[in-house]
Amino acid sequence: MKKSTRALVGMVLIDALVMLGAAYMVVQTRTGAWHAPDPAAAISTITSVAGGVVGVVTAVLLVAFFTHRRKGN
């Protein structure tokens, strides 16, 4: 498997794991299994942080993808 393909597959897997983790935390907060003083604010924070992480991971791995593709890997 080429390095550029690995970068794309890694990006998709990491993004999926982050989103699954965020969804799990939102469900736990919404159902009351995790206690938060303000559940709406907690859910908003969880989704904001997860979105930021996905954005950073995607940006870094897309740069890696294009760098490897340009080098012929």
N, C-alpha and C positions, 0 to 999 in steps of 0.2 A: 504494500500500500504506500502510495506516495505521501511525502510529508505534508503537502498541501491538502490532500484528502483527509489525513489524520487531524489536521487543524480544524477542518470543517466538522468532522465527526465529533471531535472533542468539544467544539463550540456548542453543537446541538445537545450533546449529553450533559454538559455542565449547566446549560440554560434550563434544560428539562429538570435536572435535579434541584436547582435553585427554585424553580417555579413549584415543583412538588412539595418542597420543604415549606415554602411560603403558604401554599394552599393548606397544608397540614396545620400550620400554626394558626391560620385564620379560622379553620374549622374548630380547633381546640378552644380558641378564644370565643368564637360565636356560640358554641354549645355550653360554655361555662366551665369546661374542664380545667381551663387555665383562668385564674382570676385576675382581672385587670380593673383598676379603678374606673377607667373609661374605655369600654370595649371598642367603641367606634374610633377613638384616637389610636388605640393599640393596633387595630386592623389597618388603619390608614398608614401608620408607621411601618408596619410589616410589609405592606404592598409597596410603599415608597422605597424602602431599602432593597427589597427584592428586585424592583425595577432598575434601580441604580446598579446593582451587582450584575444583572443581566446585560445592561448597557456597556459596562466596563469590560466584562468578559467577551462580549460580542465584538467590541471595538478592537481589543488586543488580538483576538484570534483571527479576525478578518485581516488585520495588518500582517499577521504571520502567514495567513493563507496567500495573500498577494505577494509577499516577499518570497515565499517558497516557489510560487508559480512563476515569478519572474526569473528565478535562478534555475528553473527547469526541474525542480524536485517535485 
